[in-house]
Structure formats: structure tokens, C-alpha cells
Amino acid sequence: MNISREDLDAREFRRAGTVYPDASSILRVEMENGWDVPGWVTYIMVVDGEFKKAGKTGDGESTLKGRMSSTFQALRQVIAGPPANRPPARWRSRPLDPFKQNGPAAILAQQQIELWAKRQPTRERTISEETELNEHYRGEWTKEGWTKDGRRR
């Protein structure tokens, strides 16, 4: 489902960064100024106006920049394969979540991933807004398991 700039503005989300395809490192995460401070944050990933998933910073002390760095490092490894120091069987012991299954296609298709974010006052509000967004927009990268056409997996 698409999410417009007006929807993002109405929900008080601000542009927080962009993930770019990059020939030398597979992908590059560039954050806007001000998103490297600790706190609760709900974020949204958007590709070509389409809502892909909402998420949150984990513990109130991590930063959105740190979260995005680790999130997209994991995606980079899905695209490129296991790190050189890990055998493949031990590297991927669990099935891939929908983000790791579907996200690589955007990078490999040379699409940018827009990152939108909103600071939250509490952990509870962060989780609540993440859940509401994922249930409303049904993005194909969400852990809830929506398909591209909005059906449950």
C-alpha cells in the first residue's frame, strides 16, 4: 500500500535517511542530521512511495542510526553471503524474515529505501505506533507477513 508525503507529515514523521544501492559496498545508509541520539523512535521504510515496514529502536538507549546500520548490515550479508569468518551452516540457522527475504530485491533493482522516523515519549507508544502502521499499511517487509498485494502470508 502506498503512503503519501501528506500521510507521513500528518503522522509527524520526518525524513531520517536514505539507503542507496552502492556498487562498492552493495548498499550505503545515509542518515539525516539529528538521528544519532538515544531515544525511542518509530521508523518507516518506503520504496517508490510504497510502505514496506515500520519498526522501532529497541531499548531507548540505542540510536536510529545504529539500528539502521545493523539492520542494513544484515541485509548486505543476505545479498553477499555469509561473512568470510563464518561457515554458511552456522551463519544462517533460522529462516529469513520477510524483510530479509524481500528487501534485497529493492537494492538489487537499484531502488532507494527512504527512512522516515518519529521520536516517541515512551516504549509503549513506540510499539503501539509500529503495530498500528504495520496493520494499516500491510507492508510486504513486516514480520506480520503481508504479501505485496496486502494478503496475509
Secondary structure, 3 states (H helix, E strand, C coil): CECCHHHHHHCCCEEEEEEEEECCCEEEEEECCCCCCECEEEEEEEECCEEEEEEECCCCCCEHHHHHHHHHHHHHHHHHCCCCCCCHHHHCCCCCCHHHHHHHHHHHCCCCEEEEEEEECCHHHHHHHHHHHHHHHCCCCCCCCECCCCCEC
